[in-house]
Amino acid sequence: MEKKKILFISQEMEPYTTGNLISTISHQLPLYLYNNNAELRLLTPRYGVINERRHRLHEVVRLSGINIIIDESDHPLIIKVASLPNSRLQVYFLDNEDYFKRKFLFEDENGKPFPDNGERGVFFAKGALEIVKKFGWVPDIIHCHGWMSALVPFYLKTVYKDEPLFREAKIVFSAYETPAYAAEFADDYKAKVAIDELTEADLDVFMNDGRFCLLKGAVEYADAVIDSGANFPEEVAERLKQSGKPVLEFTDVEEGFDKIVSFYESLVEADIA
């Protein structure tokens, strides 16, 4: 492919987290793209299950120190980096003691979802975009993976719509099978998502039968969608169909990633408003 700059924002990635499709794709696809002349930046949370010594993480002081405000509370963002094994690709980890320093990803030892999962998604989405601003790096494609990145397309088209770094980027959202605890949040979640002078009314597009549906907003604001086994609510699936947005089904990594490369190229070449 012609050299493109691709930003990956993924909630999980092998070998740091394992056992599902999102981790596998978020590891293998960047390697494939890197070996095919793409320039990449990879962003993912620094969960407590990640062994910093084994994976050789270290803090990037020049990128750390941003405060992310959620519901009028400050949460410091720490950035760590490591090289993806068997490559020269660097992975940037977004860390925060309150949100990520725990020994489980999204549920406790008893299988109960963490009550702040929604806030963690806000922190990750906002933090990822702030770090890219610090990079001063202009992506051609921003590819978001999983429910924790679902707010990124919305923030890009609202809070960051005038940011020159993102103005020309095409936004791709990969939707995977979403667990019940992350499929919908209560209506009061709006107050946490409404950052940087957004109002709760700006979040109405996410609402589905009185609940806050992350997939609904991601589908609405992304330029294109990759369906990697998403369990879209009926209303969301119908809205996606009516929108006419490009949609690619991709669930089998054994097929190879040529289809995704072609999908990227069609988006960059297309005139998508």
Secondary structure, DSSP 8 states (H G I E B T S, - for coil): ----EEEEEES--TTTS-SSHHHHHHHHHHHHHHTTT-EEEEEEE--TTS-HHHHT-EE-TTT--EEEEETTEEEEEEEEEEE-TTSS-EEEEEE-HHHH-SSSSSB-TTS-B-TTHHHHHHHHHHHHHHHHHHHT---SEEEEESGGGTTHHHHHHTTTTT-GGGTT-EEEEEEE---HHHHEE-GGGHHHH--TT--GGGGGGGEETTEEEHHHHHHHH-SEEEEEB----HHHHHHHHHHT--EEE---GGG-SHHHHHHHHHHHHS---
